[in-house]
Amino acid sequence: MKMGFRLKGKNGSDFRLPTFDFVQMIQRILVQILLAPFSLLYGLGVGMRNALYNRGLLKGVEFNVPVISVGNLSVGGAGKTPHIEYLIRLLKDYIEVATLSRGYRRKTKGFLNVKRQMNAEQVGDEPLQFKRKFPDIQVTVSESRTFAIPKIMMDRPETQVVLLDDAFQHRSVKPGLNILLTEYSRPFTRDYLLPSGRLREWRSAYQRADIIIVSKCPLVLAPEEKEAMIREIDPLDHQKIYFSYYRYGKPYYIFNPRYVLELNPEMDVLLISAIANTDYLVEYLDQQASSVRILEYEDHHYFTKYDVGQLKAKFDQLESEKKAIITTEKDAMRLEMHRQFLVGDRIPVFAIPVEVQFHFGEGEQFDQIVRDFLLNFKA
């Protein structure tokens, strides 16, 4: 767990406690050098597997239902969940949509249809979030995508598209439309293979994508910055590149969404988060509140009784009369397992919703590519 805070000066400028960034940078470089041999071994294994697929010795299964995959080359943090939700909103009023995730860190096995009354331990936080927000679509989890897609069609034969969550590396299924995400501040072009970096495959794997979305862009992105990133990625002729950013909504009470919170510059915020990268969210909250203190855990962390006890203690320490606890919608799925404690001790936790937007007015163009794929799909 990491704990820190950012404050605003009287002139509106931000200042932070010293973080020894230079020392941390040197440490990261040394760690990358030490882990480089392991990254090479990992890369050889991944490369051999991909070579078998590329040469047709192994083949991904194609299905008679349209399959759209959303994934990334790096470990976590690129924004797959909000982009899956974007596709759900785009399609759900017109066709029958199903989602398929592995249900990362769930404590169950096998194929499951996600129900609203389930919890994150049963099905994983992201699938549960999909089902809570879009109760009319079919949300499923399974370790085996090749088994799960036929099962989806058997259970719900009217399904017209399957959205695969985090499936770029899972080549046992060959999607009809392959969408690759990469963060604006940490693109795959500047990353390294695990464990010295965050890449799950060699950078050249981006060539499998049909669409590349540079995610978590600044709210204002100059055309020359866009062009520089396109040159850096160097897309193939058939690949389209889009640039997306987040638009945050009003935080809502996690146990009753009718109650919303109005953030203001006089408010002190305590952020509790267990996602891969909080920088983008913290930057937004910095602009909305007087101060932001952070309780930060590893991605998909299941909060313990001690963790929520710490949350209460840190919240009580905030001296301001205007204060709030903010979390992400994904984290709320895991925090709600401590409902009795949070409600009993009157700890007001608000989840902040987020939606994907596209820069340069290119959202409609992206939407049309998705529509054309579905309209032109042939079983």
C-alpha positions as CSV (number, residue, x, y, z in Angstrom):
1,M,0.0,0.0,0.0
2,K,1.1,3.5,-0.8
3,M,0.0,6.6,1.0
4,G,0.6,10.2,-0.1
5,F,-1.1,13.5,-0.7
6,R,-1.1,16.5,-3.0
7,L,-2.0,20.0,-2.0
8,K,-2.8,23.2,-3.8
9,G,-0.9,26.4,-3.0
10,K,-2.7,29.7,-2.4
11,N,-1.9,30.8,-5.9
12,G,-3.6,27.7,-7.3
13,S,-0.3,26.0,-8.2
14,D,0.3,22.4,-7.0
15,F,3.0,21.3,-4.7
16,R,3.9,17.9,-3.4
17,L,6.0,16.5,-0.6
18,P,9.5,15.4,-1.9
19,T,9.2,12.0,-3.5
20,F,12.9,11.4,-4.4
21,D,12.0,10.9,-8.0
22,F,15.6,10.9,-9.1
23,V,16.5,8.1,-6.7
24,Q,13.5,6.2,-7.8
25,M,14.4,6.6,-11.5
26,I,17.9,5.2,-10.8
27,Q,16.5,2.3,-8.9
28,R,14.1,1.5,-11.8
29,I,17.0,1.5,-14.3
30,L,19.0,-0.8,-12.1
31,V,16.1,-3.2,-11.6
32,Q,15.5,-3.2,-15.4
33,I,19.2,-4.1,-16.0
34,L,19.1,-6.9,-13.4
35,L,15.8,-8.3,-14.8
36,A,16.8,-8.0,-18.5
37,P,17.9,-11.7,-18.8
38,F,14.6,-12.9,-17.5
39,S,12.8,-10.6,-19.9
40,L,14.7,-12.1,-22.7
41,L,13.8,-15.6,-21.7
42,Y,10.2,-14.6,-21.3
43,G,10.3,-12.9,-24.7
44,L,11.7,-16.1,-26.3
45,G,8.8,-18.1,-25.0
46,V,6.2,-15.6,-26.1
47,G,7.9,-15.2,-29.5
48,M,7.9,-19.0,-30.1
49,R,4.2,-19.2,-29.3
50,N,3.3,-16.3,-31.6
51,A,5.5,-17.8,-34.4
52,L,3.4,-21.0,-34.3
53,Y,0.2,-18.9,-34.7
54,N,1.8,-16.7,-37.4
55,R,2.8,-19.7,-39.5
56,G,-0.5,-21.5,-39.1
57,L,0.8,-24.4,-37.0
58,L,-1.6,-23.2,-34.3
59,K,-4.9,-21.6,-35.3
60,G,-7.3,-19.3,-33.5
61,V,-10.9,-20.5,-33.6
62,E,-13.4,-18.3,-35.5
63,F,-17.1,-18.3,-34.6
64,N,-20.3,-17.6,-36.5
65,V,-21.0,-14.7,-34.2
66,P,-19.1,-11.3,-34.4
67,V,-16.4,-11.1,-31.8
68,I,-14.7,-7.8,-30.8
69,S,-11.6,-8.0,-28.7
70,V,-10.4,-5.1,-26.5
71,G,-7.0,-5.5,-25.0
72,N,-3.5,-4.1,-24.6
73,L,0.1,-5.1,-24.7
74,S,1.0,-3.9,-21.2
75,V,-0.1,-5.1,-17.8
76,G,-3.2,-3.2,-16.7
77,G,-4.0,0.5,-16.7
78,A,-4.9,1.2,-20.3
79,G,-8.6,1.7,-19.7
80,K,-10.1,-1.5,-21.1
81,T,-13.2,-1.4,-18.8
82,P,-14.4,2.1,-19.9
83,H,-13.8,1.2,-23.5
84,I,-15.8,-2.0,-23.2
85,E,-18.6,0.1,-21.6
86,Y,-18.3,2.6,-24.5
87,L,-19.0,-0.3,-26.9
88,I,-21.9,-1.6,-24.8
89,R,-23.5,1.9,-24.9
90,L,-23.0,2.1,-28.6
91,L,-24.6,-1.3,-29.4
92,K,-27.0,-2.4,-26.6
93,D,-30.1,-0.5,-27.9
94,Y,-29.8,-2.1,-31.3
95,I,-28.4,-5.6,-31.0
96,E,-28.0,-8.3,-28.3
97,V,-24.7,-7.8,-26.6
98,A,-22.7,-10.3,-24.5
99,T,-19.4,-9.7,-22.7
100,L,-16.8,-12.3,-21.8
101,S,-14.1,-11.8,-19.3
102,R,-11.8,-14.2,-17.4
103,G,-13.0,-12.8,-14.1
104,Y,-9.5,-11.9,-12.9
105,R,-8.8,-12.9,-9.2
106,R,-12.2,-14.3,-8.7
107,K,-12.4,-17.2,-6.2
108,T,-14.5,-19.4,-8.4
109,K,-13.7,-21.6,-11.5
110,G,-15.4,-22.3,-14.8
111,F,-18.0,-20.6,-16.8
112,L,-20.5,-18.4,-15.0
113,N,-23.3,-16.1,-16.1
114,V,-22.9,-13.0,-13.9
115,K,-25.9,-12.0,-11.8
116,R,-26.4,-8.6,-10.2
117,Q,-26.6,-10.1,-6.7
118,M,-23.2,-11.8,-7.0
119,N,-20.1,-10.3,-5.5
120,A,-16.6,-9.6,-6.8
121,E,-15.1,-12.7,-5.2
122,Q,-17.5,-14.8,-7.2
123,V,-17.1,-13.2,-10.7
124,G,-14.4,-10.5,-10.5
125,D,-14.9,-6.8,-10.1
126,E,-15.1,-5.7,-13.8
127,P,-17.7,-8.2,-14.9
128,L,-19.8,-7.4,-11.9
129,Q,-19.5,-3.7,-12.8
130,F,-20.7,-4.4,-16.3
131,K,-23.8,-6.3,-15.0
132,R,-24.7,-3.7,-12.4
133,K,-24.5,-0.9,-15.0
134,F,-26.0,-2.8,-17.9
135,P,-28.4,-5.4,-16.3
136,D,-30.1,-6.3,-19.7
137,I,-26.9,-7.6,-21.4
138,Q,-25.4,-11.0,-20.8
139,V,-22.2,-10.8,-18.8
140,T,-20.1,-14.0,-18.5
141,V,-16.7,-15.1,-17.1
142,S,-14.6,-18.1,-18.0
143,E,-11.0,-19.1,-18.1
144,S,-11.5,-20.7,-21.5
145,R,-12.8,-18.4,-24.2
146,T,-13.0,-21.2,-26.8
147,F,-15.4,-23.0,-24.5
148,A,-17.3,-19.9,-23.3
149,I,-18.4,-18.5,-26.7
150,P,-20.3,-21.6,-27.7
151,K,-21.8,-21.7,-24.2
152,I,-23.0,-18.1,-24.6
153,M,-24.6,-19.0,-27.9
154,M,-26.2,-22.1,-26.4
155,D,-27.6,-20.2,-23.4
156,R,-28.7,-17.1,-25.4
157,P,-28.8,-17.9,-29.2
158,E,-30.1,-14.4,-30.0
159,T,-26.7,-13.0,-29.1
160,Q,-25.4,-10.8,-32.0
161,V,-22.0,-9.7,-30.7
162,V,-19.5,-10.9,-28.1
163,L,-17.2,-8.4,-26.5
164,L,-13.9,-10.0,-25.3
165,D,-12.4,-8.2,-22.4
166,D,-8.5,-8.3,-22.2
167,A,-8.0,-10.9,-24.8
168,F,-5.3,-9.5,-27.1
169,Q,-2.8,-12.2,-26.0
170,H,-5.3,-15.0,-26.1
171,R,-4.9,-16.1,-29.6
172,S,-6.9,-19.3,-29.3
173,V,-9.9,-17.1,-30.4
174,K,-9.5,-15.1,-33.5
175,P,-11.7,-12.0,-33.2
176,G,-13.3,-10.3,-36.2
177,L,-12.3,-6.9,-34.9
178,N,-9.2,-6.5,-32.7
179,I,-8.9,-3.3,-30.7
180,L,-5.6,-2.5,-29.0
181,L,-5.3,0.2,-26.3
182,T,-2.1,2.0,-25.2
183,E,-1.7,4.8,-22.7
184,Y,-0.8,8.2,-23.9
185,S,1.7,8.7,-21.1
186,R,3.1,5.2,-21.2
187,P,2.8,3.8,-24.8
188,F,3.9,0.3,-25.7
189,T,6.6,1.8,-27.9
190,R,8.6,3.0,-24.8
191,D,8.0,-0.1,-22.7
192,Y,9.9,-3.4,-22.1
193,L,9.0,-7.0,-21.7
194,L,8.1,-8.4,-18.3
195,P,9.5,-8.5,-15.7
196,S,11.8,-5.6,-16.4
197,G,8.9,-3.7,-18.0
198,R,5.2,-4.0,-18.4
199,L,4.8,-5.6,-21.9
200,R,3.2,-9.0,-22.1
201,E,4.5,-9.4,-25.7
202,W,7.1,-8.0,-28.0
203,R,6.2,-4.5,-29.3
204,S,5.7,-5.9,-32.8
205,A,2.6,-7.7,-31.7
206,Y,0.7,-4.4,-32.3
207,Q,0.6,-5.4,-35.9
208,R,-2.3,-7.8,-35.1
209,A,-4.6,-4.9,-34.2
210,D,-7.2,-3.5,-36.5
211,I,-7.7,-0.4,-34.4
212,I,-5.3,1.2,-32.0
213,I,-6.6,3.6,-29.4
214,V,-4.2,5.9,-27.6
215,S,-6.1,6.1,-24.3
216,K,-6.1,8.5,-21.3
217,C,-5.0,11.4,-23.4
218,P,-4.9,15.0,-21.9
219,L,-8.2,16.9,-22.2
220,V,-6.5,19.2,-24.7
221,L,-4.4,17.5,-27.3
222,A,-2.7,19.5,-30.1
223,P,-2.8,18.1,-33.6
224,E,1.0,18.1,-33.7
225,E,1.0,15.9,-30.6
226,K,-1.4,13.5,-32.3
227,E,0.9,13.3,-35.4
228,A,4.0,12.7,-33.3
229,M,2.3,9.8,-31.5
230,I,1.1,8.3,-34.9
231,R,4.7,8.5,-36.2
232,E,6.0,6.8,-33.1
233,I,3.5,4.0,-33.3
234,D,4.0,3.7,-37.1
235,P,0.7,2.0,-37.9
236,L,0.3,-0.4,-40.8
237,D,-1.7,0.7,-43.8
238,H,-4.9,-1.1,-42.6
239,Q,-4.7,0.2,-39.0
240,K,-6.7,3.1,-37.7
241,I,-5.5,5.2,-34.7
242,Y,-7.8,7.1,-32.4
243,F,-7.2,9.2,-29.3
244,S,-9.5,8.9,-26.3
245,Y,-9.8,10.6,-23.0
246,Y,-12.0,10.3,-19.9
247,R,-14.9,12.5,-18.9
248,Y,-15.7,12.0,-15.2
249,G,-19.2,12.3,-13.9
250,K,-20.5,13.2,-10.5
251,P,-19.5,10.8,-7.7
252,Y,-22.4,8.8,-6.3
253,Y,-22.8,7.0,-2.9
254,I,-21.9,3.4,-3.6
255,F,-24.9,2.0,-1.7
256,N,-27.5,4.3,-3.1
257,P,-26.6,6.0,-6.5
258,R,-29.4,8.5,-6.1
259,Y,-27.1,10.5,-3.7
260,V,-24.5,12.4,-5.7
261,L,-21.6,14.5,-4.5
262,E,-20.7,17.9,-5.8
263,L,-17.0,18.3,-5.7
264,N,-15.7,21.9,-5.0
265,P,-12.4,23.7,-4.5
266,E,-12.9,23.8,-0.7
267,M,-13.3,20.0,-0.3
268,D,-10.6,17.6,1.0
269,V,-10.7,14.2,-0.8
270,L,-9.5,10.9,0.4
271,L,-9.0,8.6,-2.6
272,I,-9.0,4.8,-2.0
273,S,-7.9,3.0,-5.1
274,A,-6.7,-0.4,-6.2
275,I,-6.3,0.1,-9.9
276,A,-3.2,-0.2,-12.1
277,N,-2.6,3.6,-12.4
278,T,-4.3,6.4,-10.5
279,D,-2.4,9.3,-12.0
280,Y,-5.1,10.2,-14.5
281,L,-7.8,10.2,-11.8
282,V,-5.6,12.1,-9.3
283,E,-4.9,14.8,-11.8
284,Y,-8.6,15.3,-12.3
285,L,-9.3,15.4,-8.6
286,D,-6.4,17.8,-8.0
287,Q,-8.3,20.3,-10.2
288,Q,-11.6,19.8,-8.4
289,A,-10.7,19.7,-4.7
290,S,-8.5,21.5,-2.2
291,S,-6.4,18.5,-1.4
292,V,-6.2,14.8,-2.4
293,R,-4.9,12.2,-0.1
294,I,-4.4,8.7,-1.5
295,L,-4.7,5.2,-0.1
296,E,-3.3,3.1,-3.0
297,Y,-3.2,-0.6,-3.3
298,E,-2.1,-3.1,-6.0
299,D,-4.5,-3.7,-8.9
300,H,-7.6,-5.7,-8.1
301,H,-6.7,-5.8,-4.4
302,Y,-9.4,-7.3,-2.1
303,F,-9.8,-4.9,0.7
304,T,-9.5,-6.4,4.2
305,K,-11.1,-5.4,7.5
306,Y,-7.8,-3.7,8.3
307,D,-7.9,-1.7,5.1
308,V,-11.4,-0.3,5.7
309,G,-10.3,0.4,9.3
310,Q,-7.4,2.4,7.9
311,L,-9.8,4.2,5.6
312,K,-12.0,5.3,8.5
313,A,-9.0,6.4,10.5
314,K,-7.5,8.4,7.6
315,F,-10.9,10.0,6.9
316,D,-11.4,10.9,10.6
317,Q,-8.0,12.6,10.5
318,L,-9.1,15.1,7.9
319,E,-9.9,18.2,9.8
320,S,-12.0,19.9,7.1
321,E,-15.7,20.0,7.5
322,K,-16.0,19.5,3.8
323,K,-14.5,16.1,3.1
324,A,-15.3,13.0,1.1
325,I,-14.0,9.6,0.3
326,I,-13.8,8.9,-3.5
327,T,-13.1,5.5,-5.2
328,T,-13.4,4.1,-8.7
329,E,-16.5,2.1,-9.8
330,K,-14.3,-1.0,-10.1
331,D,-13.0,-0.6,-6.5
332,A,-16.6,0.0,-5.3
333,M,-17.4,-3.6,-6.4
334,R,-14.8,-4.9,-3.9
335,L,-15.5,-2.3,-1.1
336,E,-19.2,-3.2,-1.1
337,M,-18.3,-6.5,0.6
338,H,-17.6,-4.4,3.7
339,R,-21.1,-2.9,3.5
340,Q,-22.0,-3.6,7.1
341,F,-18.9,-1.8,8.5
342,L,-19.1,1.1,6.1
343,V,-22.8,1.7,6.7
344,G,-22.6,1.0,10.4
345,D,-19.8,3.5,10.9
346,R,-21.3,6.0,8.5
347,I,-18.3,6.1,6.2
348,P,-19.5,7.9,3.1
349,V,-17.8,6.3,0.1
350,F,-18.6,7.7,-3.4
351,A,-17.7,6.1,-6.7
352,I,-16.8,8.4,-9.6
353,P,-18.1,7.3,-12.9
354,V,-16.2,7.7,-16.1
355,E,-17.0,7.6,-19.8
356,V,-14.7,7.5,-22.9
357,Q,-14.7,10.4,-25.3
358,F,-12.7,10.8,-28.6
359,H,-10.5,13.7,-29.6
360,F,-10.8,15.6,-32.9
361,G,-14.4,14.7,-33.4
362,E,-13.4,11.1,-34.4
363,G,-15.9,9.3,-32.2
364,E,-18.4,8.9,-35.0
365,Q,-15.7,7.6,-37.3
366,F,-14.8,4.9,-34.8
367,D,-18.5,4.1,-34.2
368,Q,-19.0,3.6,-37.9
369,I,-16.1,1.2,-38.2
370,V,-17.7,-0.9,-35.5
371,R,-21.1,-0.7,-37.2
372,D,-19.6,-1.6,-40.6
373,F,-17.9,-4.6,-39.1
374,L,-21.1,-5.9,-37.7
375,L,-23.2,-5.1,-40.8
376,N,-20.6,-6.8,-43.1
377,F,-20.0,-9.8,-40.9
378,K,-20.5,-13.2,-42.6
379,A,-20.8,-16.3,-40.6
